[in-house]
Amino acid sequence: MMRALLLTCLLIGSQAILAAEPPHHPPPAADKEKSTPDNNTDEDSAANDDAQKEGEKSDPKEPSDSVTEHRMVLNGQPLEYTATAGFLPLVDPKGEETARIFYIAYTAKNSKPGQRPLTFSFNGGPGSSSVWMHLGLLGPKRVKLKDNGFAVPPPYRLVDNEQCLLDTTDLVFIDPVGTGYSRATKPEDAAKFHGVREDAQSVAEFIRLYVTQNERWLSPKFLIGESYGTTRAAALSGELLNTHRMNLNGIMLVSTVLNFQTVWGGSGNDLPHVMYLPSYAATAWYHKKLSPALQQLPLEKVLSEAENFALGEYNEALTRGTSLPAAQRRQIAQRMAQLTGLSETFVTESDLRVPLHRFNAELLRAEKKVVGRFDSRYTSLVQDPLSENAETDPSADAIFSAFASTFNDYIRRDLKFEKDEPYVILGGVGKWNWNAENQFANVADTLAESITQNPFLKVHVSSGHYDLATPYLATRYTFWHLDVHPDLQKNVIMDDYDAGHMMYLNLPDLKKQKTDLSNFIREASKN
């Protein structure tokens, strides 16, 4: 159940990445169309002869790349930037096109490209487009929600993102093959891009092409990934280094999953139950379902007690299995009930192991509500109050339409890129190759190898206390076990936030995360 649940959402990952074949250059890209700032298209300028010839050879249904000029105010200072929306083709060793990857890039004007940081961004899934961090955290526009990140009624709108990172770094948002507008050239070949290794190879080749064509090899380079995007980022660190000899300055991981044993439950794997318990406690505290003695404590204290219990007595109890004495079993059930807001009976009947789908359905069952998976602060009413599974994820339902609507308007109205084909926000891939036989997918070793080979590589980790997709303790566990020399452990910086999987939807956390990421990029860019 947990495995199926994760596969449908913005999560999931794998293990070590092998080197790909040497890269091959694609044919020269067509000249790009250019538009003037903010909705004013220069319709009078004629395409030059080279562009016309290139257009005659291209698919008439495929729009040309669009380049537009914009301006905004960041930190009280005017910032002019160029936005490019378009495709980069990938080719095989024979020079034949295999896929076209869609991207949107923002570059500050009047800057020195070779010295300015460059950040590549992608989300998760697998099967998610890059829209979430684009219009939620990093880009010049963001979806307008309530300040706490909760839903607003349609029609939806974008507002200037005063926390945009363009004052610190240029930004490139990548849609991997099968997401957004990115597609395999031959539909029957799509599966060749759908796997941990395969995905890392294609995205790494995109990055190589972009860096080469835009003369950015000397720029400080960063990756930022969310959810399965953190898996991709770790895999890419090895692929870029080993295949293209491209060292990164930094990797930013948002809602991390590198070792899937920490989040995928199942018979014989009790680790996720330990990792989730503090996040259950945070959720119960938020919804005021703890005992009075615990409810009056600040969240940090509740989390500390939950972590100590989870890593100590609870972990030992699960390890003992059926050998656990009955009296000790009752004590564990009582304490677990106190820390999670669930009844002692429910905990006992669950064999001390409450999977996520049951917790989400049970915590507010008396109110006929379920809590969110991506962000457990969210709730929604249910149709079947007796179901043992959460019928829906209210934190996903609250925002998906808002992001889809605003992106589809923004890409045409502001970026002047017109394509009638649906933009796949989420769910554009089928079966995923985890490259993990008889084991849990794990790319933590790949990241450790990259840090060891490139000791200048820094890592920033963002976690949300109310994230029930990638619980924060699972992230800490992964980095506690990262196989790097003690002197390199300082390369990893971790920050926690008081929201969920997409913590930046909560305005106070967006402001904090902007500061944290900007400082990280500046420090990691220093020679």
Summary of the structure (lengths in Angstrom):
residues: 527
radius of gyration: 23.5
end to end distance: 47.8
largest distance: 84.6
contacts: 1851
relative contact order: 0.16
helix: 40%
strand: 19%
